[in-house]
Amino acid sequence: MGLKRSLASRWAMGCLVAAMAGGAHAATISGAVGATGQSDMTYRIGLGLDWDKTWLQSSVGHLTGYWDLGFTYWEAGEHTSARQSISFAPVFVYEFGAGNVVPYLEAGVGIAGFSGTHVGSRDLGSAFNFEDRLGVGLKIAQVHRVGVRVIHYSNAGLSEPNEGIESYSLFYSMNF
């Protein structure tokens, strides 16, 4: 257990150092409403910092990203009370083209801490979990983002059981 916590804390510290070292030019606030695969509702608020970097620029688009810190409320399931989670993830975004409305894809892997090991009807096996996400959306007027996202949480086999859980959500974010 000590090795797991040590690895997790080193990974988190590395992400924070990288976030401070890499410039971020725009802060965003986001909200999402979704449901799990077991039909329990999820509500998420987030704070993001856009990276001041782009890669792989071409006539098709470019790669960029942001740091995401989120708080999720997980509705109670049949056998458990409501849960909360806090997550942190670097998220890569591929924006297609330029203009007033830009479609994009996003993907990221991060860490999450849950207020318990059972969420809805799922047994995560650990309060510490990894977060994998995929999303698609539209960036509007360089300020707003709307889209759909799926986020999967599991402990990656670090403890048993490892049932994992997903949240399928609609989201909105705005730069400020």
ABEGO torsion letter per residue (X at the ends): XAAAAAAAAAAAAAAAAAAAABBBABBBBBBBBBBBAAGBBBBBBBBBBBBABBBGBBAAEBBBEBBBBBBBBBBBBAABBBBBBBBBBBBBBBBBEBEABBBBBBBBBBBBBBABABBEABBAGBABBBBBBBBBBBBBGGABBBEBBBBBBBAGGABOBBAEBBBBBBBBBBBX
